[in-house]
């Protein structure tokens, strides 16, 4: 069967074993994959066409326990995959091809197969059905939903960012609607996090006022993760050159390593732990007790002096 992207949201997906995305719009690929994954409620396991082509077909053993269904993503496939599709006995697969067009062998094959769904991934604004699916578990006021849809109808990634902030923020009062519909100030978060790690209270004070209510919880959570990393690095305070940066969880990439080396010289283990505990408390108070910006900033600055 073949459908266009808008029809995907009215299609019963559970009867298909193979999904094939073709077209010229990478964002539609991402939106389709995200919908399929969430609709089927399965974790996504990426692999390559080369790995699929070289894998040996296996027969299930009568003595093996039945394994859970898997959802495998195989991007950028070619016509070579067609000779191996029938060997894929276990799991569900999503194949993609930005080069395939309506009359190609790949589209013809997956369109004709009763267990396959071919999806045309061409440019499309945010769909009402897609929007409702994204927010279905969120308790949003009808008026706020209307504002969200209108504000992000042509900005899918912006909508995802806004929804993530709403989940962190909790129930959104009408007085804060505009903050969630305005351009994100997330670009201000990195410099502010760096200033906090470097104990620069003047820069923190001047930048803190630029954060909107939705960004405050994101900032507190991001800064807490940074200070968790700093606390993990404290045993290396006297010898930062021996740190195995890539083995940290999450790893610290090359461009941020000098930042943490400097932060180690400016924080003691007790001080870093104290700020981390304050950040966790502040996030709870901002979310559940409507703690004002000024109080959150004041509590942070008390640790930076």
C-alpha positions in Angstrom: 0.0 0.0 0.0 1.1 3.6 -0.7 0.0 6.8 1.1 1.1 10.3 1.3 2.4 11.8 4.6 -0.9 13.4 5.7 -2.7 10.0 5.3 -0.2 8.3 7.6 -2.0 9.6 10.6 -5.3 7.9 9.6 -3.6 4.6 8.7 -3.8 1.5 10.9 0.0 0.7 11.3 -0.2 -2.5 13.3 -0.8 -4.7 10.2 2.4 -3.7 8.5 5.9 -5.3 8.9 7.8 -2.9 6.6 7.6 0.8 6.3 9.3 2.5 3.4 9.8 6.3 3.4 10.7 8.0 0.1 10.8 11.6 -1.1 12.9 14.7 -0.8 12.0 16.2 2.6 14.3 15.0 5.5 12.1 16.6 8.2 9.1 14.6 7.0 11.3 11.5 7.3 11.9 12.4 11.0 8.2 13.2 11.6 7.1 9.9 10.1 9.7 7.8 12.0 8.7 9.5 15.2 5.0 8.9 14.7 5.5 5.2 13.7 7.8 4.6 16.7 5.4 6.2 19.2 2.3 4.6 17.6 3.8 1.1 17.8 5.4 1.9 21.2 8.7 0.2 20.4 12.3 1.4 20.9 14.1 2.3 17.6 17.2 0.4 16.7 19.2 2.0 13.8 21.4 -0.2 11.6 22.9 0.0 8.1 21.9 -1.6 4.8 25.3 -3.3 4.7 24.6 -5.0 8.0 21.3 -6.2 6.8 22.8 -7.5 3.5 25.5 -9.5 5.3 23.3 -10.8 8.1 22.7 -14.6 7.9 19.0 -15.5 8.0 18.2 -17.5 11.1 15.4 -19.9 12.0 13.8 -19.6 15.5 14.7 -22.4 17.9 11.9 -24.3 19.6 13.9 -24.1 22.8 14.4 -20.3 22.7 12.1 -18.0 24.6 10.1 -15.7 22.4 11.8 -12.3 22.1 10.1 -8.9 22.1 9.3 -7.3 18.8 11.9 -4.9 17.6 11.7 -1.8 15.4 14.7 -1.4 13.2 15.6 1.7 11.1 17.6 1.2 7.9 18.3 4.6 6.3 19.4 5.3 2.7 18.6 1.8 1.2 19.1 0.9 -2.4 17.5 -1.7 -4.7 19.9 -4.3 -3.2 17.7 -4.5 -0.1 14.8 -6.0 -2.2 16.6 -9.4 -2.4 16.9 -9.6 1.3 13.5 -8.4 2.6 12.0 -11.8 2.6 14.8 -13.0 4.9 13.8 -10.5 7.6 11.6 -12.8 9.6 11.7 -11.1 13.0 10.7 -7.6 14.0 9.4 -4.5 12.1 11.5 -2.4 9.8 11.6 1.2 8.6 13.5 1.8 5.4 14.2 5.2 3.9 15.4 6.5 0.6 15.7 10.2 -0.4 16.6 9.1 -4.0 13.6 6.9 -4.7 10.7 8.3 -6.6 7.2 7.2 -7.4 8.2 4.9 -10.3 11.3 3.3 -8.8 11.7 -0.4 -8.0 11.7 0.3 -4.3 8.4 2.2 -4.3 6.8 -0.4 -6.6 7.9 -3.3 -4.4 6.7 -1.9 -1.1 3.5 -0.5 -2.6 2.6 -4.0 -4.0 3.4 -5.9 -0.8 0.4 -6.4 1.5 2.6 -6.2 4.6 4.4 -3.0 3.5 3.5 0.6 3.6 5.2 3.1 1.3 5.0 6.7 2.5 5.6 9.7 0.3 7.8 12.1 2.4 7.1 15.5 0.8 6.9 18.9 2.4 3.8 19.4 4.6 2.8 21.9 7.3 1.9 20.7 10.7 -1.3 18.6 10.5 -4.2 18.8 12.9 -4.0 15.0 13.4 -0.3 15.1 13.9 -0.6 18.0 16.5 -3.3 16.2 18.4 -1.1 13.0 18.5 1.9 15.0 19.9 -0.2 16.6 22.7 -2.6 13.8 23.4 -1.2 13.0 26.9 -0.8 16.7 27.9 -3.5 18.5 29.8 -3.6 21.8 27.8 -6.4 24.4 27.9 -8.3 24.4 24.5 -7.5 28.1 24.0 -3.8 27.4 24.6 -3.8 24.5 22.1 -5.2 26.8 19.5 -2.4 29.3 20.1 0.2 26.6 19.9 -1.0 25.1 16.7 -1.2 28.5 15.0 2.3 29.6 16.3 4.1 26.4 15.2 2.2 25.3 12.2 5.3 25.9 10.0 7.9 25.2 12.7 7.8 21.5 13.7 11.1 21.6 15.6 10.0 24.7 17.4 6.8 22.9 18.5 8.8 20.0 19.9 11.0 22.4 21.9 7.9 24.2 23.2 6.2 21.0 24.2 9.3 19.8 26.1 9.4 23.0 28.0 5.7 22.7 28.8 6.3 19.2 30.2 9.0 20.6 32.5 7.0 23.6 33.5 3.8 21.8 34.3 0.4 23.4 34.0 0.7 26.7 32.0 -1.4 29.6 33.3 -2.9 32.0 30.8 -0.5 34.7 31.9 2.4 32.7 30.6 1.0 31.7 27.2 3.0 34.3 25.3 6.3 33.1 26.7 5.7 29.6 25.2 4.7 31.1 21.8 7.7 33.4 21.5 11.1 32.5 20.0 13.1 30.5 22.5 15.9 32.2 24.4 17.8 28.9 24.6 20.8 30.5 22.9 21.3 32.3 26.2 21.5 29.2 28.2 25.0 28.0 27.2 26.8 31.3 28.1 24.9 31.5 31.4 25.8 27.9 32.3 29.5 28.6 31.4 29.4 31.8 33.6 28.0 29.7 36.5 30.7 27.1 36.2 33.4 29.8 36.1 31.9 31.6 39.1 31.2 34.8 37.3 28.3 36.3 39.4 28.3 39.6 37.4 27.7 37.8 34.1 25.2 35.5 35.7 23.2 38.5 37.0 23.2 40.4 33.7 22.2 37.3 31.7 19.6 35.8 34.1 17.0 38.4 33.2 17.0 37.3 29.6 15.5 33.9 30.5 11.8 33.5 30.0 9.6 31.4 32.4 9.6 28.3 30.1 13.4 28.5 29.9 14.0 28.8 33.6 13.4 25.1 34.4 15.4 24.0 31.3 18.3 26.2 32.5 18.1 24.8 36.1 18.1 21.3 34.8 20.9 21.8 32.3 23.0 23.6 34.9 22.4 20.7 37.4 23.6 18.2 34.8 26.8 20.4 34.4 27.4 20.4 38.1 26.8 16.7 38.3 29.6 16.3 35.8 31.8 18.7 37.8 31.2 16.7 41.0 32.1 13.6 39.1 35.4 15.2 38.1 36.3 16.4 41.6 38.7 13.4 42.3 40.8 14.8 39.4 41.0 18.3 40.8 44.8 18.2 41.3 45.5 16.3 38.0 42.9 17.2 35.3 45.2 16.1 32.5 44.5 12.5 33.5 40.7 12.7 33.0 39.2 10.1 30.6 36.7 12.6 29.2 34.9 10.2 26.8 34.2 7.7 29.6 32.2 10.2 31.6 28.4 9.9 31.5 27.6 11.9 29.5 31.0 12.4 27.9 32.6 15.8 27.8 33.6 16.8 24.3 36.9 18.5 23.4 35.5 22.1 23.1 34.1 21.9 26.7 37.1 20.3 28.4 39.0 23.6 29.1 35.8 24.9 30.7 35.6 22.1 33.2 39.3 22.2 33.9 39.0 25.8 34.9 35.8 25.1 36.9 37.7 22.5 38.8 40.2 25.1 40.0 37.4 27.4 41.1 35.1 25.0 43.0 35.7 22.7 46.0 33.8 19.4 46.2 31.7 20.8 49.1 30.8 24.0 47.2 29.9 22.2 44.0 27.7 19.7 45.9 26.0 22.6 47.7 25.0 24.4 44.5 23.8 21.2 42.9 21.5 20.6 45.9 20.3 24.2 45.6 19.5 23.7 41.9 17.4 20.6 42.5 15.5 22.5 45.2 15.0 25.5 43.0 13.6 23.4 40.1 11.0 21.9 42.4 10.0 25.3 43.9 9.8 27.0 40.5 7.6 24.3 39.2 5.3 23.7 42.1 5.5 26.9 44.2 5.9 29.6 41.5 9.2 30.8 42.8 10.0 34.2 41.2 13.0 34.7 39.0 14.6 37.1 41.4 14.5 34.6 44.3 16.0 31.9 42.1 18.8 34.2 40.9 19.5 35.3 44.5 19.8 31.7 45.8 22.2 30.9 43.0 24.3 33.9 43.5 24.7 33.0 47.1 26.8 30.0 46.0 28.8 31.9 43.3 30.4 34.5 45.6 
